[in-house]
Amino acid sequence: MQDKFIVPQFIDSEDKIWGPITVRQFILVIVGGLFIFLAYKFSDFTLFLLQTISIAIFVGLFAFYRVNGAPFHLFAINVIQTYKKPKIRVWLKEYIRIEQIKSKEEGKVEKIIPRRPFIAQSKLSELSLIIDTGGIYKGEQRANGLNNVEVKK
């Protein structure tokens, strides 16, 4: 007898409480209402209006606004993390051996940094074709070698 398992679906969607309102949105609106009530109790009327407008905008933004399909609080966290991290991004960092050569004039030392060879455009397109086909396409050199055909350069 096979064991049957129920696979949960729609795990990215939040639970709805009332209509389209989710639990997170409901809690944010309640907390915003509590702050507005505190502003009403402890402020005069003009300050209360300013605080109410700013709290309503803040709560509406964090509760209901979405950026690229994600809630605003995730967007705000990503923006803060981006500004905290350094501006320079290093991908595939390699240490390059630097050769020091003494020139004819005494006392001067020149540093030579060897350059890595560039990959030709045809080689790049061939590599991308191999990746796109999932390895089914083996490449020109190998395919011609398997078929015993000489490649003209």
LUMMARZA-859642 format. One record per residue: x, y, z of N, C-alpha, C, O, CB in turn. Coordinates in Angstrom, 1 decimal, m for minus. Glycine has a CB too. Layout:
residues N
{{X, Y, Z}, {X, Y, Z}, {X, Y, Z}, {X, Y, Z}, {X, Y, Z}}
...
END
This chain:
residues 153
{{0.8, m1.2, 0.0}, {0.0, 0.0, 0.0}, {0.9, 1.2, 0.0}, {1.8, 1.4, 0.8}, {m1.0, 0.0, 1.2}}
{{0.6, 2.1, m0.9}, {1.4, 3.4, m1.0}, {1.0, 4.4, 0.0}, {m0.2, 4.5, 0.3}, {1.3, 3.9, m2.4}}
{{2.0, 5.1, 0.6}, {1.6, 6.2, 1.5}, {1.3, 7.4, 0.6}, {2.0, 7.7, m0.3}, {2.8, 6.5, 2.4}}
{{0.2, 8.0, 0.9}, {m0.2, 9.2, 0.2}, {0.0, 10.4, 1.1}, {m0.4, 10.5, 2.2}, {m1.7, 9.1, m0.3}}
{{0.6, 11.4, 0.5}, {0.9, 12.6, 1.3}, {0.2, 13.8, 0.6}, {0.1, 13.9, m0.6}, {2.4, 12.9, 1.4}}
{{m0.3, 14.7, 1.4}, {m1.0, 15.9, 0.9}, {0.1, 17.0, 0.7}, {0.8, 17.3, 1.7}, {m2.2, 16.4, 1.8}}
{{0.3, 17.5, m0.5}, {1.3, 18.5, m0.7}, {0.6, 19.8, m0.6}, {m0.3, 20.1, m1.3}, {2.0, 18.3, m2.1}}
{{1.1, 20.7, 0.3}, {0.5, 22.0, 0.5}, {0.8, 22.9, m0.8}, {1.9, 22.8, m1.3}, {1.0, 22.7, 1.7}}
{{m0.2, 23.6, m1.2}, {m0.1, 24.5, m2.3}, {m0.4, 25.9, m1.9}, {m1.0, 26.1, m0.8}, {m1.1, 24.0, m3.5}}
{{0.1, 26.8, m2.7}, {m0.1, 28.2, m2.4}, {0.5, 28.6, m1.1}, {m0.1, 29.3, m0.3}, {m1.6, 28.6, m2.4}}
{{1.8, 28.2, m0.9}, {2.4, 28.5, 0.4}, {3.0, 29.9, 0.4}, {3.3, 30.4, 1.5}, {3.6, 27.5, 0.6}}
{{3.0, 30.6, m0.7}, {3.5, 32.0, m0.7}, {2.4, 32.9, m0.3}, {2.7, 34.0, 0.1}, {4.1, 32.4, m2.1}}
{{1.1, 32.6, m0.5}, {0.0, 33.5, m0.2}, {m0.3, 33.5, 1.3}, {m0.2, 32.4, 1.9}, {m1.2, 33.1, m1.0}}
{{m0.5, 34.7, 1.8}, {m0.8, 34.8, 3.2}, {m2.3, 34.4, 3.5}, {m3.1, 34.5, 2.6}, {m0.5, 36.2, 3.7}}
{{m2.6, 34.1, 4.7}, {m4.0, 33.7, 5.1}, {m4.8, 35.0, 5.1}, {m4.4, 36.0, 5.6}, {m4.0, 33.0, 6.4}}
{{m6.0, 34.9, 4.6}, {m7.0, 36.0, 4.6}, {m7.8, 35.9, 5.8}, {m8.3, 34.9, 6.2}, {m7.8, 36.0, 3.3}}
{{m8.1, 37.1, 6.4}, {m8.9, 37.2, 7.6}, {m10.3, 37.6, 7.2}, {m11.3, 36.9, 7.5}, {m8.4, 38.1, 8.6}}
{{m10.4, 38.7, 6.5}, {m11.7, 39.3, 6.1}, {m11.6, 39.9, 4.7}, {m10.9, 40.9, 4.5}, {m12.1, 40.4, 7.2}}
{{m12.2, 39.2, 3.8}, {m12.1, 39.7, 2.4}, {m10.7, 39.5, 1.9}, {m10.1, 38.5, 2.0}, {m12.6, 41.2, 2.2}}
{{m10.1, 40.6, 1.3}, {m8.7, 40.5, 0.8}, {m7.7, 40.9, 1.9}, {m6.5, 40.9, 1.6}, {m8.6, 41.4, m0.4}}
{{m8.1, 41.2, 3.1}, {m7.2, 41.6, 4.2}, {m6.5, 40.4, 4.8}, {m7.2, 39.5, 5.2}, {m8.0, 42.4, 5.3}}
{{m5.2, 40.5, 4.8}, {m4.4, 39.4, 5.4}, {m4.2, 39.6, 6.9}, {m4.5, 40.7, 7.4}, {m3.1, 39.2, 4.7}}
{{m3.6, 38.7, 7.6}, {m3.3, 38.8, 9.0}, {m2.3, 39.9, 9.3}, {m2.5, 40.8, 10.2}, {m2.8, 37.5, 9.6}}
{{m1.3, 40.0, 8.5}, {m0.2, 41.0, 8.6}, {m0.8, 42.4, 8.4}, {m0.6, 43.3, 9.2}, {0.9, 40.8, 7.6}}
{{m1.7, 42.6, 7.4}, {m2.3, 43.8, 7.1}, {m3.2, 44.3, 8.2}, {m3.3, 45.4, 8.6}, {m3.0, 43.8, 5.8}}
{{m4.0, 43.3, 8.7}, {m4.9, 43.6, 9.8}, {m4.2, 44.0, 11.1}, {m4.6, 45.0, 11.7}, {m5.8, 42.3, 10.1}}
{{m3.1, 43.4, 11.4}, {m2.3, 43.8, 12.6}, {m1.7, 45.1, 12.4}, {m1.7, 45.9, 13.3}, {m1.2, 42.7, 12.9}}
{{m1.2, 45.4, 11.2}, {m0.6, 46.7, 11.0}, {m1.6, 47.8, 11.1}, {m1.4, 48.9, 11.6}, {0.0, 46.8, 9.6}}
{{m2.8, 47.6, 10.6}, {m3.9, 48.6, 10.7}, {m4.3, 48.8, 12.1}, {m4.6, 49.9, 12.5}, {m5.1, 48.2, 9.8}}
{{m4.4, 47.7, 12.9}, {m4.8, 47.9, 14.3}, {m3.7, 48.7, 15.1}, {m4.1, 49.5, 15.9}, {m4.9, 46.5, 14.9}}
{{m2.4, 48.4, 14.8}, {m1.4, 49.1, 15.5}, {m1.4, 50.5, 15.1}, {m1.1, 51.4, 15.9}, {0.0, 48.4, 15.2}}
{{m1.6, 50.8, 13.8}, {m1.7, 52.2, 13.3}, {m2.8, 52.9, 14.0}, {m2.7, 54.1, 14.3}, {m1.8, 52.2, 11.8}}
{{m4.0, 52.2, 14.1}, {m5.1, 52.9, 14.8}, {m4.8, 53.2, 16.2}, {m5.3, 54.2, 16.8}, {m6.3, 51.9, 14.7}}
{{m4.0, 52.3, 16.9}, {m3.6, 52.5, 18.3}, {m2.7, 53.7, 18.4}, {m2.9, 54.6, 19.3}, {m2.9, 51.3, 18.8}}
{{m1.8, 53.9, 17.4}, {m0.9, 55.1, 17.4}, {m1.7, 56.3, 17.2}, {m1.5, 57.4, 17.8}, {0.2, 54.9, 16.4}}
{{m2.7, 56.3, 16.3}, {m3.6, 57.4, 16.0}, {m4.4, 57.8, 17.3}, {m4.5, 59.0, 17.6}, {m4.5, 57.2, 14.8}}
{{m4.9, 56.8, 18.0}, {m5.6, 57.1, 19.2}, {m4.7, 57.7, 20.3}, {m5.1, 58.7, 21.0}, {m6.2, 55.7, 19.8}}
{{m3.4, 57.2, 20.4}, {m2.5, 57.8, 21.3}, {m2.2, 59.3, 20.9}, {m2.0, 60.2, 21.8}, {m1.2, 57.0, 21.4}}
{{m2.1, 59.5, 19.6}, {m1.8, 60.9, 19.1}, {m3.0, 61.8, 19.5}, {m2.8, 63.0, 19.8}, {m1.5, 60.9, 17.6}}
{{m4.2, 61.3, 19.4}, {m5.4, 62.0, 19.7}, {m5.4, 62.4, 21.2}, {m5.8, 63.5, 21.6}, {m6.7, 61.2, 19.3}}
{{m5.1, 61.5, 22.1}, {m5.1, 61.7, 23.5}, {m4.0, 62.7, 24.0}, {m4.3, 63.5, 24.9}, {m5.0, 60.4, 24.2}}
{{m2.8, 62.6, 23.4}, {m1.7, 63.4, 23.9}, {m1.3, 64.6, 23.1}, {m0.3, 65.2, 23.5}, {m0.5, 62.5, 24.1}}
{{m2.0, 64.9, 22.1}, {m1.6, 66.1, 21.2}, {m2.8, 67.0, 21.1}, {m3.9, 66.7, 21.3}, {m1.1, 65.6, 19.8}}
{{m2.4, 68.3, 20.7}, {m3.5, 69.2, 20.3}, {m4.0, 68.9, 18.9}, {m3.4, 68.0, 18.3}, {m3.0, 70.7, 20.4}}
{{m5.0, 69.6, 18.4}, {m5.7, 69.2, 17.2}, {m4.8, 69.3, 16.0}, {m4.8, 68.3, 15.1}, {m6.9, 70.0, 17.0}}
{{m4.0, 70.3, 15.8}, {m3.2, 70.5, 14.6}, {m2.1, 69.5, 14.6}, {m1.8, 68.9, 13.5}, {m2.6, 71.9, 14.5}}
{{m1.5, 69.2, 15.7}, {m0.4, 68.2, 15.8}, {m1.0, 66.8, 15.5}, {m0.4, 66.0, 14.9}, {0.3, 68.3, 17.1}}
{{m2.2, 66.6, 16.1}, {m2.9, 65.4, 15.9}, {m3.2, 65.1, 14.4}, {m3.0, 64.0, 13.9}, {m4.3, 65.3, 16.6}}
{{m3.6, 66.1, 13.6}, {m3.8, 66.0, 12.2}, {m2.6, 65.6, 11.5}, {m2.6, 64.7, 10.6}, {m4.4, 67.2, 11.6}}
{{m1.5, 66.3, 11.8}, {m0.2, 66.0, 11.2}, {0.3, 64.5, 11.5}, {0.7, 63.8, 10.6}, {0.9, 67.0, 11.6}}
{{0.1, 64.1, 12.7}, {0.5, 62.8, 13.1}, {m0.4, 61.8, 12.5}, {0.1, 60.7, 12.0}, {0.5, 62.6, 14.6}}
{{m1.7, 62.0, 12.4}, {m2.6, 61.1, 11.8}, {m2.3, 60.9, 10.3}, {m2.3, 59.8, 9.8}, {m4.1, 61.6, 11.9}}
{{m2.0, 62.0, 9.6}, {m1.7, 61.8, 8.2}, {m0.4, 61.0, 8.0}, {m0.3, 60.2, 7.1}, {m1.5, 63.2, 7.5}}
{{0.6, 61.3, 8.8}, {1.9, 60.6, 8.6}, {1.8, 59.1, 9.0}, {2.3, 58.3, 8.4}, {3.0, 61.3, 9.4}}
{{1.0, 58.8, 10.1}, {0.8, 57.5, 10.5}, {0.0, 56.7, 9.5}, {0.3, 55.5, 9.2}, {0.1, 57.4, 11.9}}
{{m1.0, 57.3, 8.9}, {m1.9, 56.7, 7.9}, {m1.1, 56.4, 6.6}, {m1.2, 55.3, 6.1}, {m3.1, 57.6, 7.5}}
{{m0.2, 57.3, 6.2}, {0.6, 57.0, 5.0}, {1.6, 55.9, 5.3}, {1.8, 55.0, 4.5}, {1.4, 58.3, 4.6}}
{{2.2, 55.9, 6.5}, {3.2, 54.9, 6.9}, {2.5, 53.5, 6.9}, {3.1, 52.5, 6.4}, {3.8, 55.2, 8.2}}
{{1.4, 53.4, 7.6}, {0.6, 52.2, 7.7}, {0.1, 51.7, 6.4}, {0.2, 50.5, 6.1}, {m0.5, 52.3, 8.7}}
{{m0.4, 52.6, 5.6}, {m0.9, 52.2, 4.3}, {0.2, 51.7, 3.4}, {0.0, 50.8, 2.6}, {m1.6, 53.4, 3.6}}
{{1.4, 52.3, 3.4}, {2.5, 51.9, 2.6}, {3.0, 50.5, 3.0}, {3.1, 49.7, 2.2}, {3.7, 52.9, 2.8}}
{{3.2, 50.3, 4.3}, {3.7, 49.0, 4.8}, {2.6, 47.9, 4.7}, {3.0, 46.8, 4.6}, {4.2, 49.2, 6.2}}
{{1.4, 48.3, 4.8}, {0.3, 47.2, 4.9}, {m0.1, 46.8, 3.4}, {m0.4, 45.6, 3.2}, {m0.9, 47.7, 5.7}}
{{m0.3, 47.8, 2.6}, {m1.0, 47.5, 1.3}, {m0.1, 47.7, 0.0}, {m0.5, 47.1, m1.0}, {m2.2, 48.4, 1.2}}
{{0.9, 48.4, 0.1}, {1.7, 48.7, m1.1}, {2.7, 47.6, m1.4}, {3.3, 47.0, m0.5}, {2.5, 50.0, m1.0}}
{{2.8, 47.2, m2.7}, {3.7, 46.1, m3.1}, {4.6, 46.7, m4.2}, {4.3, 47.4, m5.0}, {2.9, 44.9, m3.7}}
{{5.9, 46.2, m4.1}, {6.9, 46.6, m5.0}, {7.3, 45.3, m5.7}, {7.9, 44.4, m5.1}, {8.2, 47.3, m4.3}}
{{7.1, 45.2, m7.0}, {7.4, 44.1, m7.9}, {6.8, 42.8, m7.3}, {7.4, 41.7, m7.3}, {8.9, 43.9, m8.0}}
{{5.6, 42.9, m6.8}, {4.9, 41.7, m6.2}, {5.3, 41.3, m4.8}, {4.7, 40.4, m4.3}, {5.1, 40.6, m7.1}}
{{6.2, 42.0, m4.2}, {6.6, 41.7, m2.9}, {6.1, 42.8, m1.9}, {6.0, 43.9, m2.3}, {8.2, 41.6, m2.8}}
{{5.8, 42.4, m0.7}, {5.4, 43.4, 0.3}, {6.4, 44.5, 0.5}, {7.6, 44.3, 0.3}, {5.0, 42.8, 1.6}}
{{6.0, 45.7, 0.8}, {6.8, 46.9, 1.0}, {7.9, 46.7, 2.0}, {9.0, 47.2, 1.9}, {6.0, 48.1, 1.2}}
{{7.6, 46.0, 3.1}, {8.6, 45.8, 4.2}, {9.8, 45.0, 3.7}, {10.9, 45.3, 4.2}, {7.9, 45.1, 5.4}}
{{9.6, 44.1, 2.8}, {10.7, 43.4, 2.2}, {11.6, 44.3, 1.4}, {12.8, 44.2, 1.4}, {10.3, 42.1, 1.4}}
{{10.9, 45.1, 0.6}, {11.6, 46.1, m0.2}, {12.4, 47.1, 0.6}, {13.6, 47.4, 0.3}, {10.6, 46.9, m1.1}}
{{11.8, 47.5, 1.7}, {12.5, 48.5, 2.6}, {13.7, 47.8, 3.3}, {14.8, 48.4, 3.4}, {11.6, 49.0, 3.7}}
{{13.6, 46.6, 3.7}, {14.7, 45.8, 4.2}, {15.9, 45.7, 3.2}, {17.0, 45.8, 3.6}, {14.3, 44.4, 4.8}}
{{15.5, 45.3, 2.0}, {16.5, 45.2, 0.9}, {17.2, 46.5, 0.6}, {18.4, 46.5, 0.4}, {15.9, 44.7, m0.4}}
{{16.5, 47.6, 0.7}, {17.1, 48.9, 0.4}, {18.1, 49.2, 1.6}, {19.2, 49.7, 1.3}, {16.1, 50.0, 0.3}}
{{17.7, 49.0, 2.8}, {18.6, 49.2, 3.9}, {19.9, 48.4, 3.8}, {21.0, 48.8, 4.1}, {17.9, 49.0, 5.3}}
{{19.7, 47.1, 3.5}, {20.8, 46.2, 3.4}, {21.8, 46.6, 2.2}, {23.0, 46.5, 2.4}, {20.4, 44.7, 3.2}}
{{21.2, 47.1, 1.2}, {22.0, 47.6, 0.0}, {22.9, 48.7, 0.4}, {24.0, 48.8, 0.0}, {21.1, 47.9, m1.2}}
{{22.3, 49.7, 1.2}, {23.1, 50.8, 1.6}, {24.1, 50.5, 2.7}, {25.1, 51.2, 2.9}, {22.2, 51.9, 2.1}}
{{23.9, 49.4, 3.5}, {24.9, 49.0, 4.5}, {26.1, 48.3, 3.9}, {27.2, 48.4, 4.5}, {24.2, 48.2, 5.5}}
{{25.9, 47.6, 2.8}, {27.0, 46.8, 2.2}, {27.9, 47.7, 1.4}, {27.5, 48.8, 1.0}, {26.4, 45.7, 1.4}}
{{29.1, 47.3, 1.2}, {30.0, 48.1, 0.4}, {29.6, 48.2, m1.0}, {28.8, 47.3, m1.5}, {31.4, 47.5, 0.5}}
{{30.0, 49.2, m1.7}, {29.6, 49.5, m3.1}, {30.2, 48.6, m4.1}, {29.7, 48.4, m5.2}, {29.8, 51.0, m3.4}}
{{31.4, 48.1, m3.8}, {32.1, 47.3, m4.8}, {31.7, 45.8, m4.6}, {31.7, 45.2, m3.6}, {33.7, 47.4, m4.5}}
{{31.4, 45.2, m5.8}, {31.0, 43.8, m5.8}, {32.1, 43.1, m6.5}, {32.5, 43.5, m7.6}, {29.6, 43.6, m6.5}}
{{32.6, 42.0, m6.0}, {33.7, 41.2, m6.6}, {33.1, 39.9, m6.9}, {32.6, 39.2, m6.1}, {34.9, 41.2, m5.7}}
{{33.2, 39.5, m8.2}, {32.7, 38.2, m8.6}, {33.9, 37.4, m9.1}, {34.7, 37.9, m10.0}, {31.6, 38.4, m9.8}}
{{34.0, 36.2, m8.6}, {35.1, 35.3, m9.0}, {36.5, 36.0, m8.8}, {37.3, 36.2, m9.7}, {35.0, 34.9, m10.5}}
{{36.7, 36.3, m7.6}, {38.0, 37.0, m7.2}, {39.1, 36.1, m7.3}, {39.1, 35.0, m6.8}, {37.9, 37.6, m5.8}}
{{40.1, 36.5, m8.1}, {41.3, 35.7, m8.3}, {42.6, 36.5, m7.9}, {42.6, 37.7, m8.2}, {41.4, 35.1, m9.7}}
{{43.5, 35.9, m7.3}, {44.7, 36.6, m7.0}, {45.6, 36.5, m8.2}, {45.9, 35.4, m8.8}, {45.5, 36.0, m5.8}}
{{46.1, 37.6, m8.7}, {47.0, 37.7, m9.9}, {48.4, 37.9, m9.4}, {48.7, 38.7, m8.6}, {46.6, 38.9, m10.8}}
{{49.3, 37.1, m10.0}, {50.7, 37.1, m9.6}, {51.3, 38.4, m10.3}, {51.2, 38.6, m11.5}, {51.5, 35.9, m10.1}}
{{52.0, 39.2, m9.5}, {52.6, 40.4, m10.1}, {54.1, 40.2, m10.1}, {54.7, 39.8, m9.1}, {52.2, 41.7, m9.2}}
{{54.6, 40.4, m11.3}, {56.0, 40.2, m11.5}, {56.7, 41.6, m11.4}, {56.3, 42.6, m12.0}, {56.4, 39.6, m12.9}}
{{57.8, 41.6, m10.6}, {58.5, 42.9, m10.5}, {59.8, 42.8, m11.3}, {60.6, 41.8, m11.1}, {58.8, 43.2, m9.0}}
{{60.0, 43.7, m12.2}, {61.2, 43.7, m13.0}, {62.0, 45.0, m12.7}, {61.4, 46.1, m12.7}, {60.8, 43.6, m14.5}}
{{63.3, 44.8, m12.5}, {64.1, 46.0, m12.3}, {64.5, 46.6, m13.7}, {64.9, 45.8, m14.6}, {65.4, 45.7, m11.5}}
{{64.3, 47.8, m13.8}, {64.6, 48.5, m15.1}, {66.1, 48.8, m15.2}, {66.8, 48.5, m14.2}, {63.8, 49.8, m15.3}}
{{66.5, 49.3, m16.3}, {67.9, 49.6, m16.5}, {68.4, 50.6, m15.5}, {69.6, 50.6, m15.0}, {68.2, 50.1, m17.9}}
{{67.5, 51.6, m15.2}, {67.9, 52.6, m14.3}, {67.8, 52.0, m12.9}, {66.8, 51.3, m12.6}, {67.0, 53.9, m14.4}}
{{68.8, 52.2, m12.1}, {68.8, 51.6, m10.7}, {67.7, 52.3, m9.9}, {67.5, 53.5, m9.9}, {70.1, 51.7, m10.1}}
{{67.1, 51.5, m9.0}, {66.2, 52.0, m8.1}, {64.7, 52.0, m8.5}, {63.8, 52.2, m7.7}, {66.6, 53.4, m7.7}}
{{64.5, 51.8, m9.8}, {63.1, 51.8, m10.3}, {62.7, 50.3, m10.4}, {63.4, 49.5, m11.0}, {62.9, 52.5, m11.6}}
{{61.5, 50.1, m9.9}, {60.9, 48.7, m10.0}, {59.6, 48.8, m10.7}, {58.7, 49.6, m10.3}, {60.8, 48.0, m8.6}}
{{59.4, 48.1, m11.8}, {58.2, 48.1, m12.6}, {57.4, 46.9, m12.2}, {57.9, 45.8, m12.1}, {58.5, 48.2, m14.1}}
{{56.1, 47.1, m12.1}, {55.2, 46.0, m11.8}, {54.5, 45.6, m13.1}, {53.8, 46.5, m13.7}, {54.2, 46.3, m10.6}}
{{54.5, 44.4, m13.4}, {53.8, 43.9, m14.6}, {52.7, 43.0, m14.2}, {52.9, 41.9, m13.5}, {54.8, 43.2, m15.6}}
{{51.5, 43.3, m14.6}, {50.3, 42.4, m14.2}, {49.9, 41.7, m15.5}, {49.5, 42.4, m16.5}, {49.1, 43.3, m13.6}}
{{50.1, 40.4, m15.5}, {49.7, 39.7, m16.8}, {48.2, 39.7, m17.0}, {47.4, 39.6, m16.1}, {50.2, 38.2, m16.7}}
{{47.9, 39.9, m18.2}, {46.4, 39.9, m18.6}, {46.0, 38.5, m18.9}, {46.7, 37.7, m19.5}, {46.2, 40.9, m19.7}}
{{44.7, 38.3, m18.5}, {44.1, 37.0, m18.9}, {43.7, 37.0, m20.4}, {43.2, 38.1, m20.8}, {43.0, 36.6, m18.0}}
{{43.8, 35.9, m21.1}, {43.4, 35.9, m22.5}, {41.9, 36.1, m22.6}, {41.2, 35.5, m21.8}, {43.9, 34.7, m23.2}}
{{41.5, 36.8, m23.6}, {40.0, 37.0, m23.8}, {39.5, 35.8, m24.6}, {40.2, 35.2, m25.4}, {39.8, 38.3, m24.6}}
{{38.2, 35.5, m24.3}, {37.6, 34.4, m25.0}, {36.9, 35.0, m26.2}, {36.3, 36.0, m26.1}, {36.5, 33.6, m24.1}}
{{37.1, 34.4, m27.4}, {36.6, 34.9, m28.6}, {35.0, 34.8, m28.6}, {34.5, 34.0, m27.9}, {37.1, 34.1, m29.8}}
{{34.4, 35.7, m29.4}, {33.0, 35.8, m29.4}, {32.4, 34.4, m29.9}, {31.3, 34.0, m29.4}, {32.5, 36.9, m30.4}}
{{33.0, 33.8, m30.9}, {32.5, 32.5, m31.4}, {32.6, 31.4, m30.3}, {31.7, 30.6, m30.2}, {33.3, 32.1, m32.6}}
{{33.6, 31.5, m29.5}, {33.8, 30.5, m28.4}, {32.7, 30.8, m27.3}, {32.1, 29.8, m26.8}, {35.2, 30.6, m27.8}}
{{32.4, 32.0, m27.1}, {31.3, 32.3, m26.1}, {30.0, 31.9, m26.6}, {29.2, 31.3, m25.8}, {31.3, 33.8, m25.8}}
{{29.7, 32.1, m27.9}, {28.4, 31.7, m28.4}, {28.3, 30.1, m28.4}, {27.2, 29.6, m28.2}, {28.2, 32.2, m29.8}}
{{29.4, 29.5, m28.6}, {29.4, 28.0, m28.6}, {29.2, 27.5, m27.2}, {28.5, 26.5, m27.0}, {30.8, 27.5, m29.1}}
{{29.8, 28.1, m26.2}, {29.6, 27.7, m24.8}, {28.2, 28.0, m24.4}, {27.6, 27.1, m23.7}, {30.6, 28.5, m23.9}}
{{27.6, 29.1, m24.8}, {26.2, 29.3, m24.4}, {25.3, 28.4, m25.1}, {24.3, 28.0, m24.5}, {25.8, 30.8, m24.8}}
{{25.6, 27.9, m26.3}, {24.8, 26.9, m26.9}, {24.9, 25.6, m26.2}, {23.9, 24.9, m26.1}, {25.2, 26.7, m28.4}}
{{26.1, 25.2, m25.7}, {26.2, 24.0, m25.0}, {25.4, 24.0, m23.7}, {24.8, 23.1, m23.3}, {27.7, 23.7, m24.7}}
{{25.4, 25.2, m23.0}, {24.7, 25.3, m21.8}, {23.2, 25.3, m22.0}, {22.4, 24.7, m21.3}, {25.1, 26.6, m21.1}}
{{22.8, 26.0, m23.1}, {21.3, 26.1, m23.4}, {20.7, 24.7, m23.8}, {19.6, 24.4, m23.5}, {21.1, 27.1, m24.5}}
{{21.5, 23.9, m24.4}, {21.0, 22.6, m24.8}, {21.2, 21.5, m23.7}, {20.9, 20.4, m23.9}, {21.7, 22.1, m26.1}}
{{21.8, 21.9, m22.6}, {21.9, 21.0, m21.5}, {23.0, 20.0, m21.8}, {23.0, 18.9, m21.2}, {20.6, 20.3, m21.2}}
{{24.0, 20.3, m22.6}, {25.1, 19.4, m22.9}, {24.8, 18.4, m24.0}, {25.7, 17.6, m24.4}, {25.3, 18.6, m21.7}}
{{23.7, 18.5, m24.7}, {23.4, 17.7, m25.8}, {24.3, 18.1, m27.0}, {24.9, 17.2, m27.7}, {21.9, 17.8, m26.2}}
{{24.4, 19.4, m27.2}, {25.3, 19.9, m28.2}, {26.7, 19.8, m27.6}, {26.9, 20.4, m26.5}, {24.9, 21.3, m28.7}}
{{27.7, 19.2, m28.3}, {29.0, 19.0, m27.7}, {30.0, 20.1, m28.2}, {31.1, 20.1, m27.6}, {29.5, 17.7, m28.1}}
{{29.7, 20.9, m29.1}, {30.6, 21.9, m29.6}, {31.2, 21.6, m30.9}, {31.2, 20.4, m31.3}, {31.7, 22.1, m28.5}}
{{31.7, 22.6, m31.6}, {32.2, 22.4, m33.0}, {33.4, 21.5, m33.0}, {33.5, 20.5, m33.8}, {32.5, 23.7, m33.6}}
{{34.4, 21.8, m32.2}, {35.7, 21.0, m32.2}, {35.4, 19.6, m31.9}, {36.0, 18.7, m32.6}, {36.7, 21.6, m31.2}}
{{34.7, 19.3, m30.9}, {34.5, 17.9, m30.5}, {33.6, 17.2, m31.5}, {33.8, 16.0, m31.8}, {33.8, 17.9, m29.1}}
{{32.5, 17.9, m32.0}, {31.6, 17.2, m32.9}, {32.4, 16.9, m34.2}, {32.2, 15.8, m34.8}, {30.4, 18.1, m33.3}}
{{33.3, 17.8, m34.7}, {34.0, 17.5, m35.9}, {35.1, 16.5, m35.6}, {35.4, 15.7, m36.5}, {34.7, 18.8, m36.4}}
{{35.6, 16.4, m34.4}, {36.6, 15.4, m34.1}, {35.9, 14.0, m34.1}, {36.5, 13.0, m34.5}, {37.2, 15.6, m32.8}}
{{34.7, 13.9, m33.6}, {33.9, 12.7, m33.6}, {33.6, 12.2, m35.0}, {33.5, 11.0, m35.2}, {32.7, 12.8, m32.7}}
{{33.3, 13.2, m35.9}, {33.0, 12.8, m37.2}, {34.2, 12.7, m38.2}, {34.0, 12.5, m39.4}, {32.0, 13.8, m37.8}}
{{35.4, 12.9, m37.6}, {36.6, 12.8, m38.3}, {36.7, 13.8, m39.5}, {37.1, 13.5, m40.6}, {36.8, 11.4, m38.9}}
{{36.3, 15.0, m39.2}, {36.3, 16.1, m40.1}, {37.3, 17.1, m39.6}, {37.3, 17.5, m38.5}, {34.8, 16.7, m40.3}}
{{38.1, 17.7, m40.5}, {39.1, 18.7, m40.1}, {38.4, 20.0, m40.1}, {37.5, 20.3, m41.0}, {40.3, 18.7, m41.1}}
{{38.7, 20.8, m39.1}, {38.2, 22.1, m39.0}, {39.1, 23.1, m39.7}, {40.3, 23.1, m39.5}, {38.0, 22.5, m37.5}}
{{38.5, 24.0, m40.6}, {39.3, 25.0, m41.3}, {39.3, 26.2, m40.4}, {38.3, 26.7, m39.9}, {38.7, 25.2, m42.7}}
{{40.5, 26.8, m40.3}, {40.7, 28.0, m39.5}, {41.1, 29.1, m40.4}, {41.2, 30.3, m40.0}, {41.7, 27.9, m38.4}}
END
